[in-house]
Amino acid sequence: MPTATPQVQTPKEESINESVLQNQAISVGHMYRDRVAKTPNAPAYQFAHVKPEGDTWETITWAQTKERTDAISAGLIALGVQPEERVAIASSTRLEWAFADLANMTAAAATTTIYPTTMADDVAFIISDSDSRVVFAENADQVDKLRGIKDKTPSVVKVVVFDATGVDTDDWVMTLADLEAMGKEYLAANPGAMDARIDGITGDMLATLIYTSGTTGQPKGVRLLHKSWGYEGAATEAIGILNSDDLQYLWLPLAHVFGKLLLTLPIQIGFPTAIDGRIDKIVDNLAVVKPTFMGAAPRIFEKAYGRIKMMMEGEGGVKLKLFNWASGVGKQVSELREQGKEPSGMLGIQAGLADKIIMTKIRDRFGGRIRFFISGSAALNRDVARWFDGMGLMIAEGYGMTETSAATTVNRFVAYKYGSVGWPLPGTDVRIAEDGEVLMKGPGIMDGYHNNPTATAETIDADGWLHTGDIGEIDERGFLKLTDRKKDLFKTSNGKYVAPSVIEATFKGLCPYVSQLLVHGNDRNFVSALVTLDPDAIQGWAAENGLAGKSYAEIVTSDAANTMMQGYIDQLNAGLNRWETIKKFTILDRDLTVEDGEVTPSLKLKRKVVTDKFKDVLDAHYAG
């Protein structure tokens, strides 16, 4: 049986626990209709017009958004889409993704999410297993992929393309503009159609079907109901970390549950979202958009920290000394604030000076208005999080799964602890099983796995507790700390347990050049590792070490790179137990990629895939 650890809450948190469920929307469709009615002329989305001479940004209101989504939604109804039938979206993050999803929600359809990088065979499985009727496709590449699997996806009656450049339309493929025109014609003849569809949605109806990218095996379709999204919106609003004056910058993949949540929260709370999925434009766009918050995976924060650190080391001299001094002051201030205190005396004076000459410049790199970041999808290095907080850029780390509608726990402004993933959302229970596994129960829990009752029964027990597969602990103040994935923990041949994810996250805070680290050693007599280096970060190092102009493979496999990496490995080992230390490592001649199936689109390492693919390299560590 799970063991409960009491959660210590502020009076405000205790008071909102019971009211959350009463205040949640019946469905996403109801939530959206209410938002438009409340603030029709308030900004809803900002998006970029990409031009050779430079991007320009445009803002649209909630009323303008509804005009577009109503037309798309009515178009789906005209195509014959019935309540709870699945409509898939195969696209990168862009405004049209949000439009298509909102159209699905108001047509009472259910969104099936597909990453644009998903291989054709997996796309065929997802569409077939979900029985999707319509597919929104981003561009010609996605349409070509769908045409190639048409015989395997007989349920699809229509493909609707966002960007029709290079696309030949026919009876099976139509443009988004044509669908909108069809919808407007339908609405002219049936003016009450949209309200009728929304009025017919109940909280127990299917809203979203997200197929877990999975690190092994075939993806499983997670069934998320309208009431789960309603709960997520109401619970997040209740804890008060976001308000209608915020501006979100959203680049995360919307096929991921974290991205889908960040599409839902603006509807509940009423703040606008600047949406642009181009990862290489994040830094440039932050300076233009000037958001107040942004969600991201830990890799983004690790890379930003590494680049700033390298830039300052490249400057050297007084600038580097000032940077290191300010970082030290920021760390002390962050530790105080975590205890609910503010710096005073000499530290207070130093903090003010450091903020003026260093920290303000760091914040300006992120637009100058960031109140906080939200980190999710993987473990965030504590030292990286602490550094950002010291610079005045708090990172609110949270935790959740596709199976829990994304957010389950999150750190608050009123109470946070770096190294933890915070307190549960009001209305959700989190407990630790006897074997250390984190268990969850609450309104955000999935309805089950689509067409897979066996997997559902293996994950949700008879008492309704979701078994997360994560190992964790809850401290005396109620903060949840994750140790590792249950299945990733391994035992060396000497009988010692090793938590690889903790070691990997720690290393990313030490080495500014690392992209990925895979710690290995199950049933081996010592721990070894595979390392990949960040292609951008390593170029500056190469220029300073006589390797300018060399290819990536030549740089990372050089003796100089190996010596450099050994130094960072030694730093890592100094903080580990003897049996955890990395005795041997190999730097791979290329980075791990989503395209090669080695990391998920949310940038999680696919441990088994990488271990199997580079088995010979790992075996060589133990030869002889």
Steps between C-alpha positions, in 0.01 A plus 500: 500500500622855435621706791373855538718793597305807613535802276570821688299778333441868544151604616430620147584159353279324754208727417516439126516121516125452521399780264707398198265233370202732539664769290625288212350518152278216378716462192770677302225613263309662787820653635581653160148635444505658847843656437386666178186630672701644791781669304413510129730791419796390714806360316494122462799415278807661354665338200782578260478576129826356366659727241846509339559850635399396853199368689210723596260412782122527494246475782147362477225527761287225649205610284713487185629159603146372549401617153777283352444198724123504454548477124744209535279327756191535283704368209573185699130461580424544129748219427293277725720494812293381797552563875805319642618394155871558464656774291880482480749787479839425340690827525769693678407778741324783318185708525301266275565213745324699771215587260453135398498380860248765607285406201510137610407597856198704389386238247506247789763302311814363669849609396751228415848650516780399261854637504611614154819295547311175563599225255240394244439155653432651842271763345308219331463319833385814686241594238376143468489431875325831570265454203556865408255637243680817394867595513632857512840491327753780523650502151595300190737274697223392735252456213750283311550287812122456533460413133765232545297328773152564360430129454579443870270779624158432346321699773633832364243671278685830458845656545504876563831675433609821678773606256395386153824600327592218262189298588269360233149505644243240397196319640709384801713808567362852546644828628417659834355798312264268313390336826432842652293598195302178536447579868378853436248368250383242756465766772297723269250217466531382863575808715456320832721204414801595712306569819306179450821296474656664807179462703508128425851446640529342844805473721518124451544530123836440334692821424852393415678185395876530545722213401799468729816522293625215714858397561416138417224317318199630311349833611196491725212741450424691820133595528452843662146621566357851493462500877873436541589811300235694690661389824852588383387849404310567823769354727783693335302823515421436866864479614555849361826469310342640181262789433333681212782756479752232402632442149610149412763407244413153370740297286458152653367221278123510530479126437654465847271518803701790650444707187131411494467614863666832415239544225220438750611731784462824299139411428428449869695800631479743209860593419633518142749257343776574251531178304797394286647151483835592344751394766784689333300824537424476874770743614429750220126484560526545877670835442213610273200345675617577858286233667441468873532122508598205285485124538795290389679171535817499716724475194409858403608635839815290500599630157425862591702474821787330317515764226494792742770335711718432194450853372621644829795263514588615150495862617727416794657767721283739698176398328547135595585594858190716526286223351633241745456742791142582397424130459626435853292785642196376307541152643500635857192713427322204341569281803358768730187551292439127494473528881258792470762762589645803320867608493597773742813676623810458286342222292207730422740770378694247291178364353390847390836569338517159332149548365590837350822400325442132408157355574300759310704426188434127540126560532506725194619202294161343575298811419530680832148422629518132600333439837578130493559197282322166526714190456359156436533170308836400657720565804653848523851538641471666841807720453371628165163578659671673792712714265194619305322582825804694619482706181137588577356239264317249715441156351187335638573134447199276476418137437238308315444246229289463190290269716434784750408774248848652547516693830473305824743683727671837467705740711322823600625852565379467858686175554766340285796273542764449235568135438130427555203513263283681753158432651208321335233710334196546726271203462778254412647246743860380474635212707808280513461123478700265718751443219546876453281540191302824467125442488236756400125538517287793389281661232788534254560127473438348159192301404732217399698387197304496175412146389739362763320389819792275602745792509241711682460237773878478537525877555190588705429268792163394638498791746552756222868574568712567191838328524739749344811286465699775672684457828469788744464626853290765677668713766353633825371813322322305228748561216533212255851408389554253215794262507476320168282294274429165664595312185819705452651417840765234453718283719868443434642150523625601844139538618496881519202698367562797268249771400623609154267797445626677813862461387415615147315809621787588735754479221304735278542768765877448505592477132385782269590298188297185564185421306420150626646263758391139532613324818531122461593210727217251554659172614843643419785528747525880458313794350586644159339760276428620149540873441390731219600865474286796403575583133471876556679525833799292394591728209626779725707252701644354179614842378688554826664157489650487152205320342335787311357392167485134596183298466286418801616138497865604483460743788315274743721195440825694536744436784444858617123447530555173685738670745255786552214258563708294743543814710123547525447128570752528784300793644184290479661197660622708793140541613388139447514186706792275403277244327325775297816655353549484125816301428490514121317706241479547125412822317283403203580652163151647466227635724187300580193619312122478486524411131712191575260396775757539780323777694129573520354822355489628859879441510497199733773244446373169360728295719433155358517618139836670557636210705405251228626718216840558661533158663841434344636829636373422849625141488846631411512684834496163675711295261780318678 
